[in-house]
């Protein structure tokens, strides 16, 4: 991350443009929306978060694309320090499996509208705990993330934790 912090916003943008068009298009669309919410330093941190995701594995650019796609909706629902933690949670999931991160990011707008910002880490950890390195556990974890908005409409975070323990 130290090398990335040395990059300017323009350098980050140029590097993002080296990835598949789908990801860079999501970045460009989101960047326009993010300029209304974030200051220049926060924009750079946000863009670096996506670049860090894309750099992880050959297919992690897809998770970065999803991150960029949903960021404008998520950032409006929480303070920037929690937004950064949300980004880190997706990065940790991406290191386990880019598919998990894609599901996490895709479900985030619905979840962040229901959860307090301080519970986002717990939610990410619950989904991660279901993943055991197999395709079946990856499917279960992704289904958990996808179902989370519906689950959180009727369960507390504590009850959601019990539900995950039962599934596990």
MARMAR-605533 format. One line per field, with one value per atom (N, C-alpha, C): residue number from 0; residue in one letter; x negated, y negated, z negated; atom name. Coordinates in nm, 4 decimals, decimal comma. Layout:
N
k = (NUM; ...)
r = (a; ...)
x = (X; ...)
y = (Y; ...)
z = (Z; ...)
a = (CA; ...)
//
This chain:
168
k = (0; 0; 0; 1; 1; 1; 2; 2; 2; 3; 3; 3; 4; 4; 4; 5; 5; 5; 6; 6; 6; 7; 7; 7; 8; 8; 8; 9; 9; 9; 10; 10; 10; 11; 11; 11; 12; 12; 12; 13; 13; 13; 14; 14; 14; 15; 15; 15; 16; 16; 16; 17; 17; 17; 18; 18; 18; 19; 19; 19; 20; 20; 20; 21; 21; 21; 22; 22; 22; 23; 23; 23; 24; 24; 24; 25; 25; 25; 26; 26; 26; 27; 27; 27; 28; 28; 28; 29; 29; 29; 30; 30; 30; 31; 31; 31; 32; 32; 32; 33; 33; 33; 34; 34; 34; 35; 35; 35; 36; 36; 36; 37; 37; 37; 38; 38; 38; 39; 39; 39; 40; 40; 40; 41; 41; 41; 42; 42; 42; 43; 43; 43; 44; 44; 44; 45; 45; 45; 46; 46; 46; 47; 47; 47; 48; 48; 48; 49; 49; 49; 50; 50; 50; 51; 51; 51; 52; 52; 52; 53; 53; 53; 54; 54; 54; 55; 55; 55; 56; 56; 56; 57; 57; 57; 58; 58; 58; 59; 59; 59; 60; 60; 60; 61; 61; 61; 62; 62; 62; 63; 63; 63; 64; 64; 64; 65; 65; 65; 66; 66; 66; 67; 67; 67; 68; 68; 68; 69; 69; 69; 70; 70; 70; 71; 71; 71; 72; 72; 72; 73; 73; 73; 74; 74; 74; 75; 75; 75; 76; 76; 76; 77; 77; 77; 78; 78; 78; 79; 79; 79; 80; 80; 80; 81; 81; 81; 82; 82; 82; 83; 83; 83; 84; 84; 84; 85; 85; 85; 86; 86; 86; 87; 87; 87; 88; 88; 88; 89; 89; 89; 90; 90; 90; 91; 91; 91; 92; 92; 92; 93; 93; 93; 94; 94; 94; 95; 95; 95; 96; 96; 96; 97; 97; 97; 98; 98; 98; 99; 99; 99; 100; 100; 100; 101; 101; 101; 102; 102; 102; 103; 103; 103; 104; 104; 104; 105; 105; 105; 106; 106; 106; 107; 107; 107; 108; 108; 108; 109; 109; 109; 110; 110; 110; 111; 111; 111; 112; 112; 112; 113; 113; 113; 114; 114; 114; 115; 115; 115; 116; 116; 116; 117; 117; 117; 118; 118; 118; 119; 119; 119; 120; 120; 120; 121; 121; 121; 122; 122; 122; 123; 123; 123; 124; 124; 124; 125; 125; 125; 126; 126; 126; 127; 127; 127; 128; 128; 128; 129; 129; 129; 130; 130; 130; 131; 131; 131; 132; 132; 132; 133; 133; 133; 134; 134; 134; 135; 135; 135; 136; 136; 136; 137; 137; 137; 138; 138; 138; 139; 139; 139; 140; 140; 140; 141; 141; 141; 142; 142; 142; 143; 143; 143; 144; 144; 144; 145; 145; 145; 146; 146; 146; 147; 147; 147; 148; 148; 148; 149; 149; 149; 150; 150; 150; 151; 151; 151; 152; 152; 152; 153; 153; 153; 154; 154; 154; 155; 155; 155; 156; 156; 156; 157; 157; 157; 158; 158; 158; 159; 159; 159; 160; 160; 160; 161; 161; 161; 162; 162; 162; 163; 163; 163; 164; 164; 164; 165; 165; 165; 166; 166; 166; 167; 167; 167)
r = (x; x; x; x; x; x; x; x; x; x; x; x; x; x; x; x; x; x; x; x; x; x; x; x; x; x; x; x; x; x; x; x; x; x; x; x; x; x; x; x; x; x; x; x; x; x; x; x; x; x; x; x; x; x; x; x; x; x; x; x; x; x; x; x; x; x; x; x; x; x; x; x; x; x; x; x; x; x; x; x; x; x; x; x; x; x; x; x; x; x; x; x; x; x; x; x; x; x; x; x; x; x; x; x; x; x; x; x; x; x; x; x; x; x; x; x; x; x; x; x; x; x; x; x; x; x; x; x; x; x; x; x; x; x; x; x; x; x; x; x; x; x; x; x; x; x; x; x; x; x; x; x; x; x; x; x; x; x; x; x; x; x; x; x; x; x; x; x; x; x; x; x; x; x; x; x; x; x; x; x; x; x; x; x; x; x; x; x; x; x; x; x; x; x; x; x; x; x; x; x; x; x; x; x; x; x; x; x; x; x; x; x; x; x; x; x; x; x; x; x; x; x; x; x; x; x; x; x; x; x; x; x; x; x; x; x; x; x; x; x; x; x; x; x; x; x; x; x; x; x; x; x; x; x; x; x; x; x; x; x; x; x; x; x; x; x; x; x; x; x; x; x; x; x; x; x; x; x; x; x; x; x; x; x; x; x; x; x; x; x; x; x; x; x; x; x; x; x; x; x; x; x; x; x; x; x; x; x; x; x; x; x; x; x; x; x; x; x; x; x; x; x; x; x; x; x; x; x; x; x; x; x; x; x; x; x; x; x; x; x; x; x; x; x; x; x; x; x; x; x; x; x; x; x; x; x; x; x; x; x; x; x; x; x; x; x; x; x; x; x; x; x; x; x; x; x; x; x; x; x; x; x; x; x; x; x; x; x; x; x; x; x; x; x; x; x; x; x; x; x; x; x; x; x; x; x; x; x; x; x; x; x; x; x; x; x; x; x; x; x; x; x; x; x; x; x; x; x; x; x; x; x; x; x; x; x; x; x; x; x; x; x; x; x; x; x; x; x; x; x; x; x; x; x; x; x; x; x; x; x; x; x; x; x; x; x; x; x; x; x; x; x; x; x; x; x; x; x; x; x; x; x; x; x; x; x; x; x; x; x; x; x; x; x; x; x; x; x; x; x; x; x; x; x)
x = (-0,0815; 0,0000; -0,0859; -0,2078; -0,2926; -0,3210; -0,3489; -0,3740; -0,2501; -0,1320; -0,0084; 0,0185; -0,0163; 0,0073; -0,0761; -0,1871; -0,2722; -0,2144; -0,1175; -0,0583; 0,0379; 0,0397; 0,1379; 0,2674; 0,3732; 0,5014; 0,4913; 0,4159; 0,3994; 0,3228; 0,2213; 0,1451; 0,2333; 0,3165; 0,4081; 0,5027; 0,5568; 0,6488; 0,5810; 0,4588; 0,3868; 0,3655; 0,3339; 0,3133; 0,4460; 0,5530; 0,6843; 0,7232; 0,6881; 0,7215; 0,6484; 0,5490; 0,4768; 0,5532; 0,6550; 0,7347; 0,8464; 0,9183; 1,0271; 1,1246; 1,1778; 1,2658; 1,3836; 1,4375; 1,5521; 1,5186; 1,4015; 1,3613; 1,3343; 1,2593; 1,2261; 1,3504; 1,4486; 1,5738; 1,6516; 1,6543; 1,7208; 1,6518; 1,5200; 1,4431; 1,4789; 1,4785; 1,5050; 1,6447; 1,7442; 1,8803; 1,8930; 1,8305; 1,8376; 1,7587; 1,6454; 1,5621; 1,6391; 1,7145; 1,7943; 1,8911; 1,9583; 2,0527; 1,9802; 1,8649; 1,7913; 1,7350; 1,7116; 1,6569; 1,7529; 1,8813; 1,9798; 1,9823; 1,9211; 1,9289; 1,7943; 1,6861; 1,5531; 1,4632; 1,3691; 1,2668; 1,1580; 1,0601; 0,9572; 0,8781; 0,8405; 0,7647; 0,8482; 0,9753; 1,0634; 1,0860; 1,0971; 1,1118; 0,9920; 0,8742; 0,7531; 0,7513; 0,7873; 0,7936; 0,8945; 1,0103; 1,1135; 1,0611; 1,0017; 0,9495; 0,8384; 0,7505; 0,6440; 0,7017; 0,8130; 0,8782; 0,9202; 0,9767; 1,0151; 0,8952; 0,7916; 0,6696; 0,6047; 0,6031; 0,5475; 0,6251; 0,7554; 0,8377; 0,7983; 0,7901; 0,7606; 0,6237; 0,5299; 0,3942; 0,3812; 0,4791; 0,4641; 0,4422; 0,5290; 0,5188; 0,5565; 0,5454; 0,5784; 0,7239; 0,8150; 0,9581; 1,0134; 0,9301; 0,9816; 1,0258; 0,9923; 1,0402; 1,1937; 1,2562; 1,4024; 1,4584; 1,3932; 1,4337; 1,4128; 1,3033; 1,2773; 1,3847; 1,4266; 1,5342; 1,6631; 1,6956; 1,8164; 1,8021; 1,6828; 1,6531; 1,6803; 1,6260; 1,6471; 1,7956; 1,8635; 2,0040; 2,0926; 2,0716; 2,1610; 2,1119; 1,9878; 1,9313; 2,0151; 2,0675; 2,1462; 2,2687; 2,3310; 2,4471; 2,4044; 2,2939; 2,2490; 2,1909; 2,1121; 2,0453; 2,1464; 2,2623; 2,3637; 2,4322; 2,4081; 2,4758; 2,3895; 2,2637; 2,1748; 2,0637; 2,0065; 1,8897; 1,7723; 1,6808; 1,5714; 1,4821; 1,4608; 1,3753; 1,4383; 1,5695; 1,6359; 1,6377; 1,6471; 1,6384; 1,5029; 1,3974; 1,2636; 1,2578; 1,3229; 1,3282; 1,4078; 1,5139; 1,5929; 1,5041; 1,4244; 1,3321; 1,2319; 1,1757; 1,0796; 1,1442; 1,2699; 1,3409; 1,3544; 1,3838; 1,3910; 1,2555; 1,1509; 1,0156; 0,9782; 1,0141; 0,9858; 1,0621; 1,1868; 1,2658; 1,2068; 1,1598; 1,1010; 0,9748; 0,8992; 0,7799; 0,8190; 0,9352; 0,9847; 1,0385; 1,1187; 1,1802; 1,2429; 1,2038; 1,2665; 1,4186; 1,4690; 1,6140; 1,6831; 1,6211; 1,6790; 1,6865; 1,5801; 1,5767; 1,6826; 1,7018; 1,8040; 1,9416; 1,9723; 2,1019; 2,1157; 2,0095; 2,0072; 2,0360; 1,9634; 1,9833; 2,1221; 2,1667; 2,2981; 2,4112; 2,3975; 2,5012; 2,4914; 2,3807; 2,3545; 2,4553; 2,5033; 2,5990; 2,7234; 2,7757; 2,8921; 2,8616; 2,7426; 2,7037; 2,6701; 2,5947; 2,5533; 2,6715; 2,7801; 2,9009; 2,9709; 2,9418; 3,0079; 2,9205; 2,7902; 2,6984; 2,6367; 2,6055; 2,5235; 2,3828; 2,3151; 2,1815; 2,0868; 2,0966; 2,0046; 2,0242; 2,1349; 2,1618; 2,1200; 2,0716; 2,0329; 1,9210; 1,8218; 1,7133; 1,7679; 1,8603; 1,9193; 1,9894; 2,0632; 2,1332; 2,0331; 1,9266; 1,8242; 1,7604; 1,7329; 1,6721; 1,7655; 1,8954; 1,9916; 1,9902; 1,9922; 1,9867; 1,8563; 1,7478; 1,6165; 1,6066; 1,6708; 1,6618; 1,7264; 1,8145; 1,8798; 1,7909; 1,6899; 1,6024; 1,4909; 1,4810; 1,3810; 1,2826; 1,2839; 1,1906; 1,2444; 1,3699; 1,4310; 1,5351; 1,5723; 1,6724; 1,8086; 1,8375; 1,9651; 1,9718; 1,8619; 1,8624; 1,8608; 1,7992; 1,8012; 1,9445; 2,0162; 2,1560; 2,2397; 2,2187; 2,2926; 2,2635; 2,1374; 2,0990; 2,1608; 2,1557; 2,2151; 2,3660; 2,4312; 2,5760; 2,6070; 2,5215; 2,5383; 2,5330; 2,4313; 2,4205; 2,5417; 2,5822; 2,6961; 2,8254; 2,8440; 2,9666; 2,9626; 2,8486; 2,8333; 2,9330; 2,9618; 3,0608; 3,1966; 3,2399; 3,3673; 3,3575; 3,2458; 3,2276; 3,2259; 3,1551; 3,1422; 3,2700; 3,3625; 3,4910; 3,5699; 3,5360; 3,6100; 3,5219; 3,3896; 3,2988; 3,2069; 3,1686; 3,0657; 2,9294; 2,8246; 2,6896; 2,6595; 2,7003; 2,6804; 2,7541; 2,8766; 2,9539; 2,8940; 2,8427; 2,7763; 2,6532; 2,5797; 2,4641; 2,5037; 2,6150; 2,6651; 2,7047; 2,7659; 2,8062; 2,6836; 2,5790; 2,4558; 2,3925; 2,3934; 2,3388; 2,4166; 2,5464; 2,6298; 2,5921; 2,5775; 2,5394; 2,4024; 2,3131; 2,1756; 2,1708)
y = (0,1194; 0,0000; -0,1259; -0,1182; -0,2367; -0,2899; -0,1990; -0,2434; -0,3117; -0,2564; -0,3109; -0,4497; -0,4731; -0,6031; -0,7107; -0,6719; -0,7669; -0,8070; -0,7303; -0,7615; -0,8787; -0,9619; -1,0699; -1,0137; -1,0913; -1,0504; -1,0219; -1,1036; -1,0822; -0,9536; -0,9239; -0,8002; -0,6779; -0,6854; -0,5754; -0,5546; -0,6644; -0,6561; -0,5921; -0,6318; -0,5735; -0,4236; -0,3820; -0,2398; -0,1630; -0,2202; -0,1556; -0,1364; -0,2311; -0,2222; -0,1091; -0,0483; 0,0650; 0,1966; 0,1957; 0,3159; 0,3263; 0,4393; 0,4541; 0,3360; 0,3069; 0,1922; 0,1921; 0,3079; 0,3157; 0,2508; 0,2812; 0,2240; 0,0742; 0,0354; -0,1063; -0,1901; -0,1341; -0,2066; -0,2254; -0,1211; -0,1338; -0,2410; -0,2428; -0,3432; -0,4839; -0,5038; -0,6375; -0,6858; -0,5989; -0,6366; -0,6683; -0,5848; -0,6059; -0,7292; -0,7513; -0,8665; -0,9972; -1,0047; -1,1259; -1,1483; -1,0427; -1,0536; -1,0805; -1,0185; -1,0315; -1,1721; -1,2469; -1,3816; -1,4751; -1,4399; -1,5227; -1,4935; -1,3815; -1,3365; -1,3427; -1,3192; -1,3075; -1,4239; -1,4556; -1,5542; -1,4847; -1,5591; -1,5020; -1,3901; -1,4086; -1,3041; -1,1775; -1,1925; -1,0766; -1,0072; -1,0846; -1,0252; -0,9378; -0,9857; -0,9084; -0,7809; -0,7899; -0,6713; -0,5709; -0,6206; -0,5348; -0,4640; -0,5389; -0,4811; -0,3807; -0,4115; -0,3195; -0,1895; -0,2000; -0,0802; 0,0134; -0,0415; 0,0399; 0,0948; 0,0142; 0,0592; 0,1724; 0,1596; 0,2661; 0,3966; 0,3866; 0,5057; 0,5679; 0,4859; 0,5353; 0,6022; 0,5582; 0,6125; 0,7497; 0,7938; 0,9138; 1,0424; 1,0696; 1,1922; 1,1607; 1,2609; 1,2426; 1,1994; 1,2545; 1,2255; 1,1252; 1,0708; 0,9794; 0,8452; 0,8175; 0,6948; 0,6923; 0,8107; 0,8166; 0,7666; 0,8036; 0,7535; 0,6023; 0,5542; 0,4101; 0,3377; 0,3961; 0,3361; 0,3246; 0,4299; 0,4264; 0,3225; 0,3139; 0,2125; 0,0721; 0,0446; -0,0874; -0,1106; -0,0095; -0,0217; -0,0629; -0,0008; -0,0258; -0,1360; -0,1766; -0,2767; -0,4034; -0,4609; -0,5837; -0,5655; -0,4487; -0,4249; -0,3976; -0,3261; -0,2890; -0,4092; -0,4899; -0,6025; -0,7022; -0,7086; -0,8031; -0,7547; -0,6289; -0,5700; -0,5596; -0,6065; -0,5937; -0,6965; -0,7263; -0,8156; -0,7522; -0,8349; -0,7856; -0,6851; -0,7011; -0,6050; -0,4648; -0,4559; -0,3249; -0,2764; -0,3692; -0,3334; -0,2683; -0,3223; -0,2633; -0,1233; -0,1031; 0,0309; 0,1268; 0,0769; 0,1572; 0,2018; 0,1102; 0,1419; 0,2492; 0,2337; 0,3314; 0,4688; 0,4717; 0,5985; 0,6687; 0,5934; 0,6511; 0,7002; 0,6276; 0,6700; 0,8013; 0,8157; 0,9411; 1,0569; 1,0333; 1,1379; 1,1722; 1,0719; 1,0946; 1,1795; 1,1626; 1,2455; 1,3917; 1,4152; 1,5518; 1,6040; 1,5216; 1,5592; 1,4349; 1,3988; 1,2833; 1,2961; 1,4179; 1,4381; 1,3904; 1,4139; 1,3678; 1,2152; 1,1524; 1,0060; 0,9496; 1,0124; 0,9662; 0,9713; 1,0824; 1,0964; 0,9953; 0,9769; 0,8802; 0,7396; 0,6981; 0,5637; 0,5474; 0,6471; 0,6382; 0,6254; 0,6906; 0,6883; 0,5683; 0,5002; 0,3929; 0,2782; 0,2298; 0,1193; 0,1549; 0,2750; 0,3173; 0,3391; 0,3884; 0,4162; 0,2875; 0,2001; 0,0777; -0,0147; 0,0036; -0,0738; -0,0240; 0,1008; 0,1624; 0,1712; 0,1833; 0,2019; 0,0696; 0,0605; -0,0513; -0,0296; -0,1379; -0,1309; -0,0432; -0,0480; 0,0282; 0,1792; 0,2237; 0,3667; 0,4244; 0,3403; 0,3878; 0,4914; 0,4677; 0,5654; 0,6996; 0,6980; 0,8227; 0,8981; 0,8256; 0,8874; 0,9526; 0,8822; 0,9372; 1,0619; 1,0563; 1,1705; 1,2909; 1,2661; 1,3766; 1,4476; 1,3715; 1,4318; 1,5043; 1,4460; 1,5078; 1,6384; 1,6434; 1,7641; 1,8854; 1,8628; 1,9740; 2,0327; 1,9577; 2,0021; 2,0915; 2,2123; 2,3106; 2,3482; 2,2729; 2,3005; 2,3955; 2,4325; 2,5235; 2,4484; 2,5051; 2,4390; 2,4383; 2,5434; 2,5476; 2,4380; 2,4213; 2,3170; 2,1780; 2,1643; 2,0372; 2,0026; 2,1024; 2,0823; 2,0438; 2,1119; 2,0807; 1,9384; 1,9016; 1,7679; 1,6616; 1,6847; 1,5886; 1,5797; 1,6941; 1,6931; 1,6148; 1,6299; 1,5532; 1,4034; 1,3603; 1,2183; 1,1711; 1,2504; 1,2130; 1,2035; 1,2922; 1,2950; 1,1966; 1,1392; 1,0537; 0,9390; 0,8667; 0,7594; 0,8123; 0,9244; 0,9828; 1,0344; 1,0981; 1,1495; 1,0363; 0,9291; 0,8178; 0,7355; 0,7572; 0,6895; 0,7442; 0,8678; 0,9262; 0,9811; 0,9779; 1,0282; 0,9180; 0,9252; 0,8361; 0,8938; 0,8199; 0,8693; 0,9922; 0,9895; 1,1036; 1,2275; 1,2099; 1,3216; 1,3714; 1,2795; 1,3180; 1,4030; 1,3673; 1,4465; 1,5875; 1,5990; 1,7330; 1,8134; 1,7470; 1,8127; 1,8663; 1,7857; 1,8293; 1,9452; 1,9398; 2,0512; 2,1791; 2,1675; 2,2828; 2,3355; 2,2459; 2,2873; 2,3536; 2,2994; 2,3493; 2,4874)
z = (0,0000; 0,0000; 0,0000; -0,0501; -0,0544; 0,0851; 0,1808; 0,3172; 0,3740; 0,3428; 0,3942; 0,3367; 0,2102; 0,1493; 0,2178; 0,2777; 0,3457; 0,4813; 0,5316; 0,6606; 0,6493; 0,7520; 0,7582; 0,8151; 0,8047; 0,8610; 1,0099; 1,0828; 1,2270; 1,2561; 1,1751; 1,1939; 1,1674; 1,0645; 1,0341; 1,1517; 1,2036; 1,3172; 1,4375; 1,4668; 1,5808; 1,5616; 1,4399; 1,4153; 1,4267; 1,3760; 1,3859; 1,5321; 1,6157; 1,7584; 1,8296; 1,7640; 1,8224; 1,8057; 1,7215; 1,6957; 1,7995; 1,8011; 1,8987; 1,8978; 2,0143; 2,0348; 1,9382; 1,9083; 1,8175; 1,6830; 1,6300; 1,5012; 1,5138; 1,6149; 1,6268; 1,6568; 1,7282; 1,7515; 1,6213; 1,5372; 1,4063; 1,3228; 1,3280; 1,2543; 1,3022; 1,4325; 1,4870; 1,4491; 1,4603; 1,4235; 1,2754; 1,1938; 1,0490; 1,0073; 1,0692; 1,0328; 1,0492; 1,1552; 1,1778; 1,0614; 1,0188; 0,9072; 0,7748; 0,7575; 0,6314; 0,6107; 0,7187; 0,7051; 0,6317; 0,6289; 0,5581; 0,4086; 0,3671; 0,2287; 0,1570; 0,2304; 0,1697; 0,2087; 0,1197; 0,1556; 0,2374; 0,2860; 0,3746; 0,3081; 0,1825; 0,1122; 0,0963; 0,0610; 0,0458; 0,1796; 0,2861; 0,4203; 0,4536; 0,4205; 0,4477; 0,3643; 0,2369; 0,1502; 0,2064; 0,2485; 0,3072; 0,4333; 0,5231; 0,6473; 0,6180; 0,5233; 0,4849; 0,4287; 0,3560; 0,3031; 0,4148; 0,5197; 0,6351; 0,7091; 0,7230; 0,7893; 0,7107; 0,5791; 0,4948; 0,5132; 0,5232; 0,5508; 0,6844; 0,7866; 0,9216; 0,9300; 0,8511; 0,8541; 0,7877; 0,7118; 0,6295; 0,7096; 0,8035; 0,8839; 1,0279; 1,1120; 1,2534; 1,2713; 1,1912; 1,2078; 1,1067; 1,0223; 0,9201; 0,9783; 1,1023; 1,1649; 1,1684; 1,1734; 1,1739; 1,0405; 0,9316; 0,8000; 0,7933; 0,8502; 0,8521; 0,9327; 1,0426; 1,1220; 1,0423; 0,9663; 0,8826; 0,7716; 0,7154; 0,6136; 0,6682; 0,7856; 0,8445; 0,8744; 0,9224; 0,9600; 0,8418; 0,7265; 0,6121; 0,5182; 0,5317; 0,4403; 0,4258; 0,5348; 0,5165; 0,4263; 0,4306; 0,3447; 0,2008; 0,1826; 0,0485; -0,0258; 0,0405; -0,0269; -0,0822; -0,0215; -0,0693; -0,1967; -0,2356; -0,3513; -0,4767; -0,4683; -0,5844; -0,5808; -0,6971; -0,7007; -0,6254; -0,5769; -0,4935; -0,5668; -0,6973; -0,7686; -0,7662; -0,7753; -0,7649; -0,6204; -0,5273; -0,3855; -0,3575; -0,4161; -0,3994; -0,4593; -0,5738; -0,6344; -0,5462; -0,4866; -0,3924; -0,2753; -0,2242; -0,1153; -0,1596; -0,2783; -0,3313; -0,3480; -0,3924; -0,4061; -0,2722; -0,1690; -0,0342; 0,0136; -0,0225; 0,0144; -0,0520; -0,1779; -0,2495; -0,1859; -0,1511; -0,0848; 0,0520; 0,1229; 0,2555; 0,2462; 0,1394; 0,1207; 0,1010; 0,0400; 0,0247; 0,1576; 0,2232; 0,3507; 0,4135; 0,5353; 0,5999; 0,6097; 0,6232; 0,6313; 0,5037; 0,3881; 0,2622; 0,2590; 0,3033; 0,3034; 0,3978; 0,5116; 0,6062; 0,5398; 0,4739; 0,4057; 0,2916; 0,2161; 0,1058; 0,1572; 0,2595; 0,3113; 0,3724; 0,4481; 0,5122; 0,4104; 0,2965; 0,1930; 0,1003; 0,1035; 0,0083; 0,0079; 0,1220; 0,1125; 0,0303; 0,0490; -0,0279; -0,1747; -0,2025; -0,3414; -0,4159; -0,3537; -0,4226; -0,4498; -0,3755; -0,4031; -0,5304; -0,5709; -0,6858; -0,8104; -0,7915; -0,9040; -0,9477; -1,0745; -1,1208; -1,0647; -1,0364; -0,9769; -1,0576; -1,1886; -1,2736; -1,2604; -1,2005; -1,1858; -1,0493; -0,9615; -0,8279; -0,8374; -0,9235; -0,9423; -0,9882; -1,0815; -1,1324; -1,0211; -0,9391; -0,8261; -0,7292; -0,6964; -0,6068; -0,6685; -0,7980; -0,8662; -0,8713; -0,8860; -0,8856; -0,7509; -0,6441; -0,5107; -0,4866; -0,5314; -0,5165; -0,5946; -0,7111; -0,7949; -0,7290; -0,6355; -0,5653; -0,4556; -0,4149; -0,3060; -0,3599; -0,3039; -0,3485; -0,2378; -0,1295; -0,0213; 0,0845; 0,0760; 0,1734; 0,2552; 0,3687; 0,4506; 0,3812; 0,3040; 0,2319; 0,1254; 0,0516; -0,0515; 0,0121; 0,1284; 0,1997; 0,2404; 0,2890; 0,3268; 0,2056; 0,0931; -0,0286; -0,0756; -0,0777; -0,1209; -0,0295; 0,1002; 0,1942; 0,1747; 0,1532; 0,1278; 0,0005; -0,1000; -0,2233; -0,1936; -0,1193; -0,0881; -0,0074; 0,0919; 0,1758; 0,0951; -0,0015; -0,0816; -0,1991; -0,2266; -0,3441; -0,3527; -0,2444; -0,2596; -0,3083; -0,2553; -0,2989; -0,4423; -0,4752; -0,6110; -0,7135; -0,6807; -0,7749; -0,7881; -0,6979; -0,7104; -0,8291; -0,8723; -0,9845; -1,0968; -1,0801; -1,1831; -1,2323; -1,3584; -1,4113; -1,3721; -1,3944; -1,3661; -1,4521; -1,5765; -1,6659; -1,6133; -1,5713; -1,5163; -1,3846; -1,3062; -1,1819; -1,2128; -1,3167; -1,3594; -1,4009; -1,4710; -1,5097; -1,3870; -1,2917; -1,1679; -1,0936; -1,0854; -1,0171; -1,0934; -1,2254; -1,3058; -1,2763; -1,2614; -1,2264; -1,0881; -0,9915; -0,8562; -0,8533; -0,9315; -0,9352; -0,9988)
a = (N; CA; C; N; CA; C; N; CA; C; N; CA; C; N; CA; C; N; CA; C; N; CA; C; N; CA; C; N; CA; C; N; CA; C; N; CA; C; N; CA; C; N; CA; C; N; CA; C; N; CA; C; N; CA; C; N; CA; C; N; CA; C; N; CA; C; N; CA; C; N; CA; C; N; CA; C; N; CA; C; N; CA; C; N; CA; C; N; CA; C; N; CA; C; N; CA; C; N; CA; C; N; CA; C; N; CA; C; N; CA; C; N; CA; C; N; CA; C; N; CA; C; N; CA; C; N; CA; C; N; CA; C; N; CA; C; N; CA; C; N; CA; C; N; CA; C; N; CA; C; N; CA; C; N; CA; C; N; CA; C; N; CA; C; N; CA; C; N; CA; C; N; CA; C; N; CA; C; N; CA; C; N; CA; C; N; CA; C; N; CA; C; N; CA; C; N; CA; C; N; CA; C; N; CA; C; N; CA; C; N; CA; C; N; CA; C; N; CA; C; N; CA; C; N; CA; C; N; CA; C; N; CA; C; N; CA; C; N; CA; C; N; CA; C; N; CA; C; N; CA; C; N; CA; C; N; CA; C; N; CA; C; N; CA; C; N; CA; C; N; CA; C; N; CA; C; N; CA; C; N; CA; C; N; CA; C; N; CA; C; N; CA; C; N; CA; C; N; CA; C; N; CA; C; N; CA; C; N; CA; C; N; CA; C; N; CA; C; N; CA; C; N; CA; C; N; CA; C; N; CA; C; N; CA; C; N; CA; C; N; CA; C; N; CA; C; N; CA; C; N; CA; C; N; CA; C; N; CA; C; N; CA; C; N; CA; C; N; CA; C; N; CA; C; N; CA; C; N; CA; C; N; CA; C; N; CA; C; N; CA; C; N; CA; C; N; CA; C; N; CA; C; N; CA; C; N; CA; C; N; CA; C; N; CA; C; N; CA; C; N; CA; C; N; CA; C; N; CA; C; N; CA; C; N; CA; C; N; CA; C; N; CA; C; N; CA; C; N; CA; C; N; CA; C; N; CA; C; N; CA; C; N; CA; C; N; CA; C; N; CA; C; N; CA; C; N; CA; C; N; CA; C; N; CA; C; N; CA; C; N; CA; C; N; CA; C; N; CA; C; N; CA; C; N; CA; C; N; CA; C; N; CA; C; N; CA; C; N; CA; C; N; CA; C; N; CA; C; N; CA; C; N; CA; C; N; CA; C; N; CA; C; N; CA; C; N; CA; C; N; CA; C; N; CA; C; N; CA; C; N; CA; C; N; CA; C; N; CA; C; N; CA; C; N; CA; C; N; CA; C; N; CA; C; N; CA; C)
//
